[in-house]
Amino acid sequence: MTSKATSATKSLPPQVEDMRTRVRVGKYAPTQTTTFAYHSSFANLNYDNSFSLEDFQNNLQINVLRRDENDLVFEMIGIDAPVANAFRRIMLSEVPSMAIEKVVYITNTSIIQDEVLAHRIGLVPIRAEPDFFYFARDINQNEDISAFAPPQEPKHNNSNHHSNDDDDDEDIQPPIPTMATYAPSLANKSTPFWQPPEELLDNEYILFELNVTCEKTLVPNPHNNNKLEYKHSKVYSGDLKWIPIGNQSENFNGENAIRPVFDDILLAKLNPGQSIHVQCYCVKGIGRSHAKWQPVATASYRLLPEITFKGEPITDIEQAKELIQKCPMNVFDIEENPQTEFDSKVRVARPLNCTMCRECIREDDWDKRIQLSKVKDHFIFSIESVGSIPGGPAEIFRRALKIFWQKCEAHLLNIRQNPIGSRQQTSSSTSMQDEDNDVEMSEQQSKKKNKKDKKKKKVLQ
């Protein structure tokens, strides 16, 4: 992160500055991997390493390297790894999108199981603007298997059950859960596992219907080079039909119509006479609950590679060709002098292609001639959108920035409302209360143990 220097020392010595800002990639392992975030890391050199908001604002840069419909590559300069990783994690797990959460089966005579087909349908990316929707109130997206645990059986009160002091704190264990317990719809078709609300709100739900029956009629399949196949012998995501709720048909039309992102995702295969008829309920969610709500396929970053030559440049044509052959990523090139062929030298033509594979420095003392480094505050982000959010990866990153800003505001508000002194006092009182509870529990356990020992002695006597 950007630092500010005192009036006495405005910069660090070159070797120390290199250690602070560069990761050296050696022949066997990287070095200088430490991040110096402490404000007094270089106090002996009279250098103030504390964070400066003014310098941060002046040095922060974002440059777009490549952008298309579903891919975005850009570089962000002047931030630390924790901030870069926060952006990556937010894009993966906290930017909301729409996905199919509940599937109600009406008919399924195919060989694919209900739960398997439901999982496949749920992973189909749905293109819809999530800002027009609220999180559904009737669906708990964070539900776990314990939510469907069977009720605990009552304690026995008949004469055959002998109660004593040893069993006062022992509860009867519930029966082992079965598939019928967790998913009644899978064990008993007459018992629905989830029922849609009586009134679907157009700002909470999106309804899709899949109703296909395989017919013994040969038709060309556009997803398989127009090969003749039985009609609906293959069920694709394009067979999901959107059923507008309320005013959705007016709000989402034309290019903004709600639809699956891809029409050629294979969901199931049918034989003539087999059919699938289901209703799919799409809701708003985040990737932290399930991966189907992730708006990105990949969101990653890497440090900017930096390749320099130690000492004099390589001018020998044979050594230059050898170096070019060593690099599998085609990073190096020969810079020829138009006046004479003897002044040609090797140059770093495509540094962004470098993956730090170190093939160029593994043999023949090449590590003494080439220096591989990474810039610690220069990140190259790569974002690939699945197409579920209109606007593409640039819009996803913008929303991640907004969520990051909201998190910072929440932390600042928490700090203002709970000063450090009050938090310490609260934590100390809580720890004292926990200690008292531990002492009380230990006393109860010791009394119980003594009681059991007395009973054993009586039995032995």
ChimeraX attribute file (.defattr): number of C-alpha atoms within 10 A of each C-alpha:
attribute: neighborCount
match mode: 1-to-1
recipient: residues
	/A:1	23
	/A:2	20
	/A:3	16
	/A:4	19
	/A:5	15
	/A:6	11
	/A:7	10
	/A:8	10
	/A:9	13
	/A:10	11
	/A:11	16
	/A:12	15
	/A:13	10
	/A:14	9
	/A:15	8
	/A:16	13
	/A:17	11
	/A:18	15
	/A:19	18
	/A:20	18
	/A:21	20
	/A:22	25
	/A:23	22
	/A:24	19
	/A:25	22
	/A:26	18
	/A:27	19
	/A:28	9
	/A:29	8
	/A:30	13
	/A:31	13
	/A:32	15
	/A:33	15
	/A:34	12
	/A:35	16
	/A:36	15
	/A:37	15
	/A:38	12
	/A:39	14
	/A:40	14
	/A:41	14
	/A:42	14
	/A:43	11
	/A:44	8
	/A:45	14
	/A:46	17
	/A:47	21
	/A:48	23
	/A:49	20
	/A:50	17
	/A:51	15
	/A:52	14
	/A:53	13
	/A:54	11
	/A:55	14
	/A:56	17
	/A:57	11
	/A:58	10
	/A:59	13
	/A:60	15
	/A:61	13
	/A:62	13
	/A:63	11
	/A:64	13
	/A:65	12
	/A:66	11
	/A:67	15
	/A:68	11
	/A:69	13
	/A:70	17
	/A:71	19
	/A:72	20
	/A:73	19
	/A:74	18
	/A:75	19
	/A:76	19
	/A:77	21
	/A:78	18
	/A:79	18
	/A:80	16
	/A:81	17
	/A:82	9
	/A:83	12
	/A:84	19
	/A:85	14
	/A:86	14
	/A:87	22
	/A:88	21
	/A:89	17
	/A:90	23
	/A:91	28
	/A:92	24
	/A:93	20
	/A:94	22
	/A:95	26
	/A:96	25
	/A:97	24
	/A:98	27
	/A:99	31
	/A:100	25
	/A:101	21
	/A:102	21
	/A:103	25
	/A:104	19
	/A:105	17
	/A:106	11
	/A:107	14
	/A:108	18
	/A:109	15
	/A:110	18
	/A:111	11
	/A:112	14
	/A:113	11
	/A:114	18
	/A:115	13
	/A:116	12
	/A:117	16
	/A:118	20
	/A:119	16
	/A:120	14
	/A:121	24
	/A:122	20
	/A:123	16
	/A:124	23
	/A:125	25
	/A:126	26
	/A:127	22
	/A:128	24
	/A:129	19
	/A:130	21
	/A:131	12
	/A:132	12
	/A:133	18
	/A:134	15
	/A:135	18
	/A:136	16
	/A:137	9
	/A:138	10
	/A:139	14
	/A:140	10
	/A:141	17
	/A:142	10
	/A:143	10
	/A:144	9
	/A:145	9
	/A:146	8
	/A:147	9
	/A:148	13
	/A:149	15
	/A:150	14
	/A:151	8
	/A:152	11
	/A:153	11
	/A:154	10
	/A:155	11
	/A:156	11
	/A:157	9
	/A:158	7
	/A:159	7
	/A:160	7
	/A:161	9
	/A:162	9
	/A:163	11
	/A:164	7
	/A:165	10
	/A:166	11
	/A:167	10
	/A:168	8
	/A:169	7
	/A:170	9
	/A:171	11
	/A:172	12
	/A:173	10
	/A:174	12
	/A:175	11
	/A:176	8
	/A:177	11
	/A:178	12
	/A:179	10
	/A:180	13
	/A:181	15
	/A:182	17
	/A:183	17
	/A:184	17
	/A:185	19
	/A:186	17
	/A:187	13
	/A:188	11
	/A:189	11
	/A:190	9
	/A:191	13
	/A:192	13
	/A:193	16
	/A:194	13
	/A:195	11
	/A:196	12
	/A:197	9
	/A:198	6
	/A:199	7
	/A:200	14
	/A:201	15
	/A:202	17
	/A:203	19
	/A:204	19
	/A:205	21
	/A:206	25
	/A:207	21
	/A:208	22
	/A:209	17
	/A:210	20
	/A:211	17
	/A:212	21
	/A:213	21
	/A:214	20
	/A:215	18
	/A:216	14
	/A:217	12
	/A:218	13
	/A:219	15
	/A:220	13
	/A:221	16
	/A:222	10
	/A:223	13
	/A:224	10
	/A:225	8
	/A:226	10
	/A:227	12
	/A:228	13
	/A:229	16
	/A:230	18
	/A:231	20
	/A:232	24
	/A:233	24
	/A:234	19
	/A:235	23
	/A:236	19
	/A:237	22
	/A:238	16
	/A:239	19
	/A:240	22
	/A:241	17
	/A:242	17
	/A:243	15
	/A:244	18
	/A:245	16
	/A:246	12
	/A:247	11
	/A:248	16
	/A:249	15
	/A:250	10
	/A:251	13
	/A:252	14
	/A:253	10
	/A:254	9
	/A:255	8
	/A:256	12
	/A:257	17
	/A:258	24
	/A:259	19
	/A:260	23
	/A:261	18
	/A:262	16
	/A:263	14
	/A:264	15
	/A:265	19
	/A:266	15
	/A:267	19
	/A:268	19
	/A:269	16
	/A:270	22
	/A:271	18
	/A:272	14
	/A:273	12
	/A:274	18
	/A:275	21
	/A:276	19
	/A:277	15
	/A:278	19
	/A:279	18
	/A:280	25
	/A:281	20
	/A:282	20
	/A:283	25
	/A:284	25
	/A:285	27
	/A:286	23
	/A:287	20
	/A:288	18
	/A:289	15
	/A:290	15
	/A:291	16
	/A:292	22
	/A:293	29
	/A:294	27
	/A:295	31
	/A:296	25
	/A:297	14
	/A:298	16
	/A:299	21
	/A:300	18
	/A:301	21
	/A:302	17
	/A:303	22
	/A:304	22
	/A:305	22
	/A:306	19
	/A:307	20
	/A:308	13
	/A:309	16
	/A:310	13
	/A:311	9
	/A:312	7
	/A:313	15
	/A:314	19
	/A:315	17
	/A:316	13
	/A:317	16
	/A:318	10
	/A:319	13
	/A:320	21
	/A:321	14
	/A:322	11
	/A:323	20
	/A:324	18
	/A:325	14
	/A:326	18
	/A:327	16
	/A:328	14
	/A:329	17
	/A:330	16
	/A:331	19
	/A:332	23
	/A:333	16
	/A:334	17
	/A:335	15
	/A:336	15
	/A:337	11
	/A:338	9
	/A:339	8
	/A:340	8
	/A:341	10
	/A:342	12
	/A:343	13
	/A:344	19
	/A:345	18
	/A:346	21
	/A:347	20
	/A:348	16
	/A:349	13
	/A:350	13
	/A:351	16
	/A:352	15
	/A:353	13
	/A:354	19
	/A:355	14
	/A:356	16
	/A:357	13
	/A:358	18
	/A:359	15
	/A:360	23
	/A:361	22
	/A:362	14
	/A:363	11
	/A:364	8
	/A:365	11
	/A:366	15
	/A:367	18
	/A:368	13
	/A:369	15
	/A:370	18
	/A:371	18
	/A:372	22
	/A:373	23
	/A:374	21
	/A:375	18
	/A:376	25
	/A:377	20
	/A:378	25
	/A:379	24
	/A:380	21
	/A:381	20
	/A:382	20
	/A:383	24
	/A:384	21
	/A:385	23
	/A:386	21
	/A:387	22
	/A:388	27
	/A:389	24
	/A:390	17
	/A:391	13
	/A:392	22
	/A:393	27
	/A:394	22
	/A:395	13
	/A:396	23
	/A:397	19
	/A:398	13
	/A:399	18
	/A:400	23
	/A:401	17
	/A:402	13
	/A:403	17
	/A:404	17
	/A:405	12
	/A:406	12
	/A:407	12
	/A:408	12
	/A:409	12
	/A:410	12
	/A:411	12
	/A:412	12
	/A:413	11
	/A:414	11
	/A:415	12
	/A:416	10
	/A:417	10
	/A:418	13
	/A:419	10
	/A:420	11
	/A:421	9
	/A:422	11
	/A:423	12
	/A:424	12
	/A:425	11
	/A:426	13
	/A:427	12
	/A:428	12
	/A:429	12
	/A:430	12
	/A:431	12
	/A:432	12
	/A:433	12
	/A:434	12
	/A:435	12
	/A:436	12
	/A:437	12
	/A:438	12
	/A:439	12
	/A:440	11
	/A:441	12
	/A:442	12
	/A:443	12
	/A:444	11
	/A:445	12
	/A:446	11
	/A:447	12
	/A:448	13
	/A:449	12
	/A:450	11
	/A:451	13
	/A:452	13
	/A:453	11
	/A:454	10
	/A:455	11
	/A:456	11
	/A:457	9
	/A:458	8
	/A:459	7
	/A:460	6
	/A:461	6
